[in-house]
């Protein structure tokens, strides 16, 4: 039987519209029934909560997406909504990174269970790695897997030359983070997370960094915050303590490069390609560059009405891409 305190908490959370608290108390009731040997009733209670959470999550995503995608006032210049169509199966990652991401997703999907026991799921992530290794794609996949909207923080609009104004804009962003569950991506995070006391440190950036540390430390909502940088070594060391997980994404090794070629060129007919040879030739290229090579190779076949693609064709595109990249250095 539910205790008087539990019944009171259940009714009060419903009256206050506090869905998270309502679900947590409901799960506590289910756990109590299970301990009392009423396993069937406990299972039915858990099923009802899970169905309610699923329905509310879908409704909230639609409602909140409209709200944030067309925000009023200054926050309209600070967040860009992007549809998350990517899934984890679309990513090609090494085992360590994949393990970290799956753990984050698992904890987020069991958010109600963890919070009912006073535990907080992983929800602040730092992604590091060279350009083109899949940081933005990973953020999109996390949002897609969780059925949440993805919002990219426009850091160029965040930073101003006026004293204290940037920190004020950051507060607007975190107000949205607390109010609306979503995945919030701070891309190129080193622009504000640079180590305090470094030669590039300036007063306004230091104030923004200090504000970010406080906001993240006090984050108690259900949103996922992701910071991504190409220059993890430049970040202030205090930042690493504020994130629940550090996920390092690197350039593909031979095996991952070969898998990328195989998947990106899988739809080509009458084609016999030496994927090990392609992977060897693409050594040092990022996932994004290999994908670009595959797309350019497919376009060449289509535009010249060729019936098949050869290994030499793709090797030629790899060489062209390397020459282009060398000119950028």
Buried (B, 14 or more C-beta within 10 A) or exposed (E): EBEEEBEEBBEEBBEEEBBBBBBBBBBBBBBBBBEEEBEEBBEEBBEEBBEBBEEEBEEBBEEBBEBBBEBEEEBBBBBBBBEBEBEBEEBBBBEEBBEBBEEBBEBBBEBBBBBBEEEBBBBBBBBBBEEBBBBBBBBBBBBBBBEBBBBBBBBEBBBBEEEEBBBBBBEBBBEBBBEBBBBBBBBBBBBBBBBEEEEEEEEBBBBBBBBBBBBBEEBEBBBBBBBBBBBBEBBBEEBEEBBBBEBBBBBBEEEBBBBBBBEBBEEBEEBEBBBEBBBEBBEEBBBBBBBBBBEBBBEBBEEEEEEEBBBEBBBBBBEEBBEEEEEEE
